[in-house]
């Protein structure tokens, strides 16, 4: 049985399920390989948004420590390199990505979630980069991505202490964008993905690139970068379709061209 699966919803929304509920969706070698394959399928598809959610009571509890215990130091380093490459590949997808955090998200599980652009959580979710409690540090992008999301001081506080946050705390500090009841999480996340998929794909991709790269630049350089990203939309058929639809008082039909 696959531990990670991918399905298409309403033509343009990719829905990825993490399916190791008996291990709280811990990241094993098999799990990581299948996650990489699903991300590759998203890359090669015509999707406009991606939602990732866990099966059962967990989003992803982090690395499979039972499997990790059997690995040599060399094997651990290889695994860490592969998980970094996988999460970076997810982060670099041109389409918006949404993590629907439906329960526990610890260590590598939260690193997976913060590799996504947007995070929704259910009201029972608990999350944290807890690696220092295991004698290590976040090694799949956690120290870098978390600090860019919540700020350096907050990231240090949470990582140094191995803090476990409730969904309410995560919302208050900007780690997640929305908290909903458990039974509403999937629908809420998919509703956002559907709304995104109705926007012009080239424009959404350009906006993501403008935000991601511009955030790391001084304001003056970031504004120049924004204009370069804007210019990518000027020659698109979708831009002309939007103008035509406005004139005809109808909803535009975007084709990503």
N, C-alpha and C positions, 0 to 999 in steps of 0.2 A: 504494500500500500504506500502511495506517495505521502510524504510528510509535508510537502508544500504543493498546492494546486492553484491553477489559474483558470478563471472563467471570464467570459465576455458578457456584459450586461448592457442592454440597449445600444448595441453596435460599437460604442466608443469608450465605454468604461471597463477597465480591467479590475477584477476583484480577485485578490490573492489571499488564500487561506493557509495559515500555519497550522498543520494538522498532526501534532504529537501530543494530544491532550493527556495521555497517560504519563508523559514526562514534562507536563506544563509547557509544552512547545519549546523545550530546550534545544539548543543548536548543536546537533551532532554533525559528523562529517557528511552523512547522507543528506541530512536536512540542508546543510550549506550548499551541497552540490545541486540539489533540487531548487533551492532559492536562486542560485545563479542561473539555472536554466530558465526559470520563470521570468527573471529580469531580462534575459536575452530575448525571450518571446515577446515581452512588452516592447523592447527596443525595436524589434523587427515588425511589429504590428502597426495598426493604424489607430491605436488608442489615443485618447485625449486626456485621460486622467486615470490614476491608479489608487485603489484602496487596499490596504493590507490589514488583516484582522486575524486573531487567533481563534482556534476552536476550543471550547471548554471555558475554564475559569481563568485562563491566562492569555495574555498577548504573546509574550515570550519571556521565559524565566532566565535567559542567558545561556552561556555555554553549558553543554552537557558535562557536568563535573565527574560523573561516573566514567564516561568515556575518556575525559581529560586525564584522569588518574592513571590510565593504562598507557598514555603516550610518553615517548621519550622527549627530551628537551628539544631535539631537532624537529620532531613531529609537532610539538606545540608551536614552535616558531613558524613552521609551514602553515599550520592551521590559522594562526594569527594573521599571517600575510594574506592568506586567501580570504579571510573574513573582512579584512580591510579593503581588499580589491572589490569584493562583492558589495559592501556598503557604499563605497565610493561610486561604483557603477550605478547603484540605486540613486544616490544623491545627484548624479550627473544626468539622469534621465531628463530629456527636454520637456516632458509633460509634468504637470503638478502631481504630487504624490501625497497621500493622506494615510496616516497611521491611525487606525481605530483601536485604541488601547482598552481592551475589554477585561483587564484583570491585572495580574502581576506582570511587570515589565522591569526586570532587574538586569544590571550588568549589560551584557551584549544585547539583551532584549530591548533595553532603553536606547542603546546605541543604534539599534535598527530603527527604532521609532524616530530618533532625532536625525537620522539620515533622510527622513521624509520632510517634505516642505511644511506640512500642516499636521497637527495632532489633535484629535478628539479623544475623549476618555469617558468611560462610564463612571458612575458615582461610587463604585466599589473598587476602582482601580488603585493600585499601589505601585509606585515606581521609584527607581533610584539607581545611581551608579555606586554599587556596594562593594566594588572590588578591593578597596583597602582593608575591608574586613576579612579578605581571603589572602592578604599578603601581597597583592599585586595592584596595578593601577588599570583604569580603563584603557584598553589597547586597540579598540576598533573605532577610533575617532572621538571617543567620549570627552576627553579633556579639551579637545578643540571645538567640537560642534556645540557642546553644552555652554561653553563660555561665550560663544557667539549668539546664543539664544537668550540666555538669562543674565549675562554679564560675568566678568571675571571673578568678582568677589563672591557672588552667589554660587558660582560653579565651584570655587575653592571650598566654600563652606560645606556644600553637599558632598563633594568628592572626598575631602579630608575626613569627614565624619561618617561616610557611608550612609548618609541619611536616606530614609524611606519616606516618600511623600505621598500624602493622600491626593486624590484628584482635585480637591478643593485648593490645597496648597499649591499644586502644580498650576492651576488656573490663575491663582492670585499672583504668582511669580512669572507668568508668561510662558511656562513650559508647554501648556496645552491651550488651545483656543476656545474649547467648549467642553462642558461636562453635561451629560444627559443620563437619564435612567438606563440601566443595563439593556432593557428590551428595546430601547430607541436608538442604540449606538449604530448598529448596522445601517438602518434606514437613514439616519441623520448624515452619516458619512457618505453614503451613496447619493443622497440628495445633493450634497455639495459637489460631488464628482459629476453628477448629471448637469448641474448648473454650469460648472466649468466647461463641460463638453459642448455646451451650446454657444460658447464664446468662440471667436475666430482662433483656430489652433496656432497659426503662425504668430498672431499677436500675443497669445498666452505664452508661447515659448519664448518670444522676444522679451516679454515682461519678466519672466522668470530669470532669464539671463541677465537682464538689466539689474534686477534686485540682488541676485546672488553675487555677481562680480562687483557691482557698484558699492555694495556694503563694505567691502574691504579697501576701498579707495578713499582718498581725501575728497571732500565735497566737489571741488572744482573739477577734478578728474572724473568723478562719478557722473557729473552732469554731462560731460563730453561723451562718456560711455553710454549714457541713456540715449543721447541723440543718435549714436551709431546703431543702437538696437532699434530705435524708432525707424530708422531709415530702411531696415529690413522689411518693414510692413508696407512701405509705400508702393512697391511694385506688385503687391499681391492682388489676386483676383478677389479675394475675400474682402479687401478694403472697398473695392468697387461695388461688390455685392451689397455691402452694408449701406453705402450711399444710395444705391438703387432701391433697396428695401425701404429706406427712410422716405424716399420720394414717393414710393407707392404705398406707404403706410402699412407695411407688412413685416413679419418677422424674417430676418435674413437667414439664408441657407448657406452655411459655410462648408467648404469642401477641403480646406487646408491647402489651398493653391494660391 
